[in-house]
């Protein structure tokens, strides 16, 4: 197995067509099946698989060495967050295309080829993502609306629709549309979920890769916004399918509630103007207070503590600096 500790460059024996970057954090239960699905989906395509482990302490090197000696493993000494780990993997990638993939995913047998064929046949540079399904095969929300005050409209619309998804994509309401066709989500001010993204490696690097200031969450929304502003399309490709379990270690950690709030405040501060930004932060603040009350009622002490700590992210930065 190719192995690195921290940064560095790995020379591969042949030039791959596709480089797949998988960031893990306590994902041992999923990684074997994920890699096997990638190998099956890329069975006729020269490929490179890069696993970046964020200090999981799961003896991942032994597992990958025994089962996947051709995989490049990069082990971070600390949990450096999703965005930084993805970028570290991409710096070591050598393929024409790069796939950013969550470890709790499984490619459909023809999913990877469908993405590559789609991107190859487009007249313009683009980003592509698959339609995601859950473990039962039910289509899930594969794209979302970029953070905007207009997103609040989904709550009354959800009541009117009685919780059912929309039949057509709508601006501000992509979170409610169950994908059934290939669309350019930027036309609806949307972005592709970061669980699986496909594009040329040169394009990913030219866009500055992911913003490493985001530890977890919002990095995909930020990247999607930058792609949209640069005038490139982001396609949800209905013919490509990936199972996304969505129950990896990060999702089970009560601290993720804090990361969610903090990173979305970062997104607002970076990307929205002052009036819109303040209105968004106020709406988010009200939601967080509601989540804290709910956590108290349910006796979820860890989540309550994490959300309470996240309230400091709404304060001006100079008030949060240590004296």
N, C-alpha and C positions, 0 to 999 in steps of 0.2 A: 504493500500500500504506500502511495505517495503521502508523505507526512510533513507538516510544518508546525512550528510553534510560534504563533504570532505572525507578524508580517513577513513578506518574502516573495520570491517568485519561483514558480515551479515550471520547469521545462517538460513538455509532454513529447512523447516519441513521434506522434503524428498530429497534424493539424485537424482538430475536430470541426464539424459543421455547427454543432450546438454545444454550448456550455450550460450546464444546469447548476445553479447555485442554491443550496439548501441550508438555511440557518436553523440550528437546533438549540433548544434549551430544555433539558429534561424530556426529550422526545424519543427515548430509546424504544418505547413500545410501538412507535409508528415508523421509525426510520427504515427498518429492513423492508417492510412492505412498500414504502414510498420509493426506495431505490429500485426495487424489483419492478415496480410499475413503470418507472422511467426507462429502465433497460428494455422492457418489452415494447414500450411505445416508440423507442428509438432503435429498434432492432436492426433496421436497415440503414441507419444514419450514423456516421462517425460522431461520437459524442464524448463529452468530458463531464464528470460529475464531481462537484466541489461541495464538501460539507464543511460549514463553519460552525464550530461548537462554542457556545457562549458560557463556558465554565460550568457545564452541567454536572460534573463530578459523577459520571455514570460509567466510566471505563469504556467510553465509546470507541477509543482507538483499538482496543482488543477485539471488539465486535466487528468493526469494519475491516480490520486486518484479516480476520478469519473468513468473512463472508464476501467482502468486496475489495480485493487487493488492488484494484485499478482506480479506486476512488481517492481523490485528494482530500485529506482531512487537515483543516486549519483549526488549531485549538487556541482560543483566547484565554488569557490568564484570568480575566474577569468578565462578567456579563456586561458587554459593551453596548447592548441594545441591538435591535433588529437592523436599523438602517446602516449603522457602521459595520456590522457583520456582513451584510449584503455587499457593501462596497468593497470590503476586504476580499470577499470571494470574487467579485467582478474584476478586481485588479489582477487576479491570478488566472482569469479566464483567457482562453486563446481561440475560442470558436467564432464563427461568423455571426451566430446568434447567441443571445443569452436568455435563459429562462430563470426567473426568480420564483422559487417554489417553496411553499410551506411544507414542513415534514409530515403534517397530518393530512396529506392529500394522496390520492391515487389517480394516476392518469388512466383514462380509458385507452384501450389498446391502440386506437387510431387517433387519439386526441392530439398528440404532439405533432404528428404529420399534418393534421388538419390546420393547426396554427401556422406551421411553417409554410404550407401550400398557400394559405390565405395571404400571409405577409409577402410572399414571393410574387404573387400575382397582382398586388396593389400597385397602382401607378405612382404612389407617393410613399415616402417613409411613414410608418405608423407603428403604434403599439397595439398588441392584440392580447386578449384574455379569453379563457374558455367559459362556457356555461357551467356553473358549479351545481352539484347535487349533493344531498346528504346521503347517509349510509343506506337509506331506504330507497334511494333513487329519485327522490322528490327534488325538483328544481328549487334552488335557493336564490337569494338575492346576490347576483354576481357583480353588480355594479351599484354605485350609490350616487346621490346628488352631492356636489361639492357643498361644504358648509356654507350656509346662507340663511338669513333670517326667514326667507320664504319657505324653508324646510318645515317650519312650524305648521304649515298648512296640512302636512300629512296626518296630523292628529285628528282634526275634524273630518278630513276625507276618509280616514280609517273607520271612524264611527259611521259615516254615511254608507261606506262600502261593507260594513259589518265585518271588518278584519280581512276581507278578501283582497287579493292583489289586483292591481290595475291591468287591463287587457292591452294597453298601449303605453309606451314610455312617455312620461311627461316631465317637463322642467320642474325642478324642486321636489319631484315625487318619484325619482328613480328607485328609491328604497322600497317602494311599494309595488314596483312592476316585476312580475315573474317572467324572466326572459323566454321568448319563444321565437326569436328571429335575430339575425345579425344586424347590429346597429352601431353607428358611431356615437358613443355616449357623450362626446364633447358637444354635440348638437343640442343636447338637453342639459348642458352644464353639469355633466356627470364625470365620474372617474371609475376606473376598473379597480376592483378589490385586489390587494397586494398578495393574495394567496397564490396566484399564478399569473405572471406577466411574461410576455414573449415579445422580443424586439431584436434588432441588430445590436451587437455589442458596441459598435462604434457610435450608434445613436444614443445608447444609454450613457456612455461616457461623455458624449458631446453635450448632453443635457445636465451634466454635473452629477449624475447618479442620484442617490437618495440623500436628502438633507440629514446629516448625522446629528443635528441638534435634537431630533426627535428620537427618544429612547424606544418607545413602543406606541404604535398607533399614529395615525395622521400622516405618516411619511408617504403613504400611497396617495392620499388626497392631495398633498403638497406636490408630489411628482406629477399627478394628473393635471393639476392646475397649471404647472409650468409648461407641460406639453401643450395644453390647450392655448395658453397665451402665445406660445411659439408658432401656433397655427397648424399643428399636426393632429391627425385624427387618432382616436383610441377606439378600437373596435371590440365589441363583445361578439365573439364568433360562436354562433349557436351550434355549429356542427362539431365543435371541439368540446369534450366533456371531461370534467375532473371531479372526483368525489372529494369533498372537503368535510372532514369530521368536525373540525372546529372545537375540539375538546382537549387540546394539548395542554402542557403544564402551565403555560402563561394564562390560559383561560380559567384555570382552576385556582390561581393565586389571587388572594384578596387584594394584593397590592396593585393588580392591573386596573382596578377602579381608579386608583390615584394616578397611574400613568395615563389613563384615558383622559381624565380631566386636565392634567398638566399639559399634555401634548396638544390638546385641542385649544387650550388657551394660547399656547405657543403659535399654533396655526393662525388663530385670529389676530394676534399681535403682529405676525409677519405679513399676512396677506389681505387683511380687510382694513378699509379706511377708518378713521377715528369714530365717526358717528355709527356706522354699521358695526364696527368692532365693539364699541361699548354696548350697543343693543344686543349683540350676540352674547357677549360675556354676561350681561344681566340675565338673559334667558337661560344660559347654561348654569349660572349661579343658582337660580330658582330651582332648576332641575336637580342640582346637586343637593340642595337643602332637602328636597323631597326624597331623594335617594337615602340621605342620612336618616331621616325620620323612618322610612321603610325598613332600613337595616336595624334600627333600634327596636322597632316593633317585632321583627322577626328574630331578634337575638343574634344577629350577624355581627359580632363584635369586631372581627378583623376587618370587614368591609366598612363598618362605621368609622373605625379608626383611620383607615386609609383615605376615605372620603373627607374626613375632617382635616387631615393633613393637607389634602389637595386644595382646601380653601385658601391657603396661603398664596397659591398661584394667581389669585385674582388681585392681590395687592400690588402696588407699584414696586418695581424691582428694587428701588433704593431702600424700601422698608424691609426687604427680605435679606439684605446683606448682613453678615455677622459684624458686630461692633468690634 
